Amino acid sequence: MISKAGLALLDALSTGRKATPEELAAETGYSRDHLYDVLDELHAAGLLTETRGPSNQRRVRIAEHPVTEAYRTLLSEFSHVDWTELLSPATLRVCWYLDRPRHIADIADRLGITRQGVHSALSPLKHRALLSRSDSKYALRDEVSPLLAFARATVKHEHRARVREIAPSATIAWCDPNRSLVRVQTDEDTDALQAAPDWEMTGLGRFAAYGLQFFLAGEPPFWYAPDEELTAAEVVCHTLLLDSGSRRVSYSMLLIEAEDIDQETLVETARWYDLEPTVKALYRPLRGDFDRTDDLPVILPKKDEYMALKEQYGVS
């Protein structure tokens, strides 16, 4: 995640000019030694480009990148706000969840931090009246949507950079500040992620762990969520997030029945993936209602087809 010093450098270079580390140290107030470390990090992340001038003098410039473009947009629309003072890595992570009104406790649980930590991260935004509050829930005001876009760009870039060090073909299918779901294109990258710590196979590739073996077309997806258990409810959500076609719906229903995943647990998990209506629809046929209506978010299987599938895989 971009530090305050990194943000100060992006701010100083946002006009597109080139500058030396000495010039940037004088402008930002950070020591030259610290600034060199931050410049190296931003350059390695692809956020800066670098050239050498006379006497091998180092000159840097902001790169074209989703993160830098999002920050430039934020600056252009809110040039009167000192974002280098307001934004910290913790604040950017909390901003991810402020696309809609949420309770402090929910954000804290999802980030794995204390409620006080969330309050502290939000404090600078509260003081600048950038938040709306309703029924003890907080969200970013609609007019500061560029801040949400910048926070999400930085988080996605962090996940993308992490996985591509291991699996160059990987793309992000879904992420939040602490977790990511990725696709890969090559069997070499599949092998690399299977051997890497903190990564677990998910989606249909994980069903075999529950006694359900399906044919996989292509490479399996992987899940990054250090120190968290990959639950069957998460696997259902990952499967539907990647493909909510009728066949995947049927397979997901099999896993729900095989593992006896109760609706409350699955709906709570699905809330973070914006899949609540989808998983609620899956419980209709599981309770015997196979009527297929136009208002459902997914196509449910026909009763005879699903029952045959259950029998094939021995799901009672």
N, C-alpha and C positions, 0 to 999 in steps of 0.2 A: 504494500500500500504506500502511496506517496506521502512522504513526511512533510512537515511544515517547511523544512529547508528546501525540499524538492519543489514544493508549491511556490515558494518564493522565487526559485530559479525560473520556473515556467512563467510566472508573472512578469519577471524582468525581461524575458525573451519573447513575450507574447506578440510583440509587433513584428517579429520575423527577422530582427537584426542579428548580427553576429557579435559575440563578446568574448573576451578572455576571462579566465578564472579570476584574475586580479581585479578586473572591472566589476565582475559579479560579486566578489567578496566585499568590495567597497560599497556597492549598492545595497546589498542585502544585510550586511552586518555580521555575516557568519565568517568564521576563521577560514583562511585559505586551505588549511589541511582538511577541515571538515567538508569544505565545499568541493574539494577534489574527489572525496569519497562519494558525495551525492551526485556529482557530475558523472562519475563512472557508472553508478547505478542507473541513472536516467539514460545514459548512452547505451548501456547493455540492454535496457528494456525497450530500446527503439524510440524513445521519446525525444532524443536529441541526436543531431548529426554533428560531426566533428571534422575540422580541417586544420591544417598546419600552415602557419604563415612564415614570415622571415624568422630566421634563427630557430626554426621548429616551434614557433609559438603556437600554443593551442588556442583554437577559436571554436566556439560551439554555437549552434543555432537550433531552434525548435524544429522538430520533424513533423511531417504530415502523419498523423496517427489519430485513431478514434479518441484517445484520451486527451491529446492536446487540442483537437478540434472542439471537443466538448467543453474544455476549459476556456478556450477562446470565445465560444458562444456565451458562456456564463459571464465572462468579463465584459463582453460587448453589451449585454443586456442589463448588467448590474455593475457598471463601472464605478459607481459611488460606494460600493461595498468592498472592504478590505478582506478578501477571502483568505489571504494568508494568515490573518489573525483568527478568523472564525473557524476554519476547517482544520481538523486533525484527522489522523487515520481512524480514530474511534468514531468521530462525528460522521465521516464518510460511510463507515459500516452501518451506523444507525440509520443514516439517510436512506439506505437501500430499502428499508421497511416502511418508509413514510409516504409511499405512493397512495396509501389509503389510511383512514383512521385506525390506529392500533393502540392497544394498552401497553403501558411501559413493561408490565410483567411479561407479556407475550414476546416483546422484542428482546428482553433480557434472557428469557428461556431459550429463544432461538439462537442468540449469539453466545450463550454460555457465560454471561457476565452478570453482575449484580444489578438490581434496579437502580441503585445509586450511580453505577457506572453509566447507565443509559441517561439518567437525569443530567449527569455531568457532561456527557457528550452533546446533549440537546441544549444545554444552558446558553451557549453563545447564540444559537439560532432563536431561542426564546427572546433574548434581549434585543434582537434586531427585528422582532415581530415577523419572523419568517415561517412560523408554525401556526396552524389552526388547531383549536382544541374543542372537542365535543364529547360530552359524557365520559370524561377522564381519558379520552383517546387523543392521540396526537397524529398530525399529518402535515406534510409540507403544503403551504398555500399554493393554489393552482398557478399563480403567476411566477413562482420560482421553480417551475418544472425543469429549467436548465440545470439546476443544482442536482436534482434527481438523476438526470441524464449523465452528468459528470460522475456522480458517485457510482452509478452502474457501469459506466465505461471503465473506471479504475478497477472495480472488483472483477469484471470480466477479463480485463487484461492481466490481472494478477493470476487468475486461474489458468488462462491460456498460456502464459509464460511458464508456469509451473509444469503443466502436463507436457508441453512441447519439448521440454528438456529431456523427457523420457520417451515420448511417443510423438515424433514430428508430424504425423498425419492427423493428430487428434483435433477435433473441433468441439466447442462447448455447446451442448444441447440445452442445458439448464444450469443455473448456479445461483447461489446466494453468497453472502460474505464468507461463510465457513465451509461450503459444500459445492461440489460440482459434479455434473453428469456429462460424460463425454462419449463421443463416437470415435472410432478409429477405422482406418481404411486398409491396413496391412496386417498380416499375421505376425510380422516382426514386432509391430507396436503392441499387438495383443499379448505376445510373450513378455515384452518389456514391462507392461503394466501388471501382468499377473505376478511378476517377480518383484515388483516395487512395493515398498511399505506404504501403508495408508490408502492403497487402491484396491477395490474389490469389484469383481464381475457382478453385473446386475442385469435387469431385464430378463428376457427369455433365457439367457445364458445361465441365470441363477436358479431357474426352476428345477434343474436336476438335483439341487441340494434338498428339494422338498419331494423328491420321488417322481417328478414330472419331467420327462425328457422330450424336448421338441427339436425339430430340425431348425438350424440357424442358417438364414440366408445372409452371408456376410459376417463381419466380425462382431463380437458381443460388445455392448456398452460397458463402461466402467464408472464407478462411484468413488468420489473422494470425500471423506468425512472423518478425519482423524479422531480416534478415541470414541467413536460412536458405533453402536451396533447397527448393522444393516438388517432391518426387520422385514418380515414378509409383507407388511403394509407398504413399506418403502418400495419394495420390488414391484408390487402391483402398480404403484403410482409411476414408477420409472417406465414400466412396460407401456402403460397407457399414454404417458407423455410423449414417448418416442413414436408410437403408432396406435391410434385408437380405432383401427379397422375392426371389422366384425370378428375376424379370427383371433386377434389379440384380446378382444373383449371376452370371447369364450374361454381362452386360456387363463385370463385374469380371474374369471369366475371360478374356474377349477382350483386355482391357488387359494382363493378366498375360502372355498369349501374344504379343501384339503387341510388347510391350517386353521380353520374355524376363526377367521378374522372377523371380529364383531364390527358392526357398522360404525359405531361411535369412534372406535380406534382408527378405522380407515378414513373416515370423513375428516377427523382431526389432522391426520397426516396429509390428506389430499388438499387441505386448506392452503398449505404452503406452495402447492403446485397449481393452484387455481383449477382443481379438478373435482371440487365438491359435487357439482351436479352430475358429473360423469359417474363417480363411484356410487352415488345414491341410486342412480338408474340401474346399476348392476345388481343391487339387492332386490329389485322388483322380481326378476325371474327366479332368483334364489329363494324367494318366498312363494313361488308358484305362479306369478303373474308374468306371462310371456307376451302379453299384448304389445304390439309394436306401433307406437303412435308417433306422429310427426314432431311432437314437441320435445322428444328425448334428444339429448346431446350426442348419443351414440346409437348404432344399430344393434339391437339385441338379437341373440341367436333364436332360431325357431326351437320350440320345445323338443321335438323329436331329434333334431340335430345335436342339441346340447346333451340330452340324455344318452345318446349314443357315444358322445365324446366322454362323458363321465364313466360309462361302462368300459370304454376302451382303456382308460387310464386308471381304472379301479378306484375312483373317488366315490365314496359312499355319501 
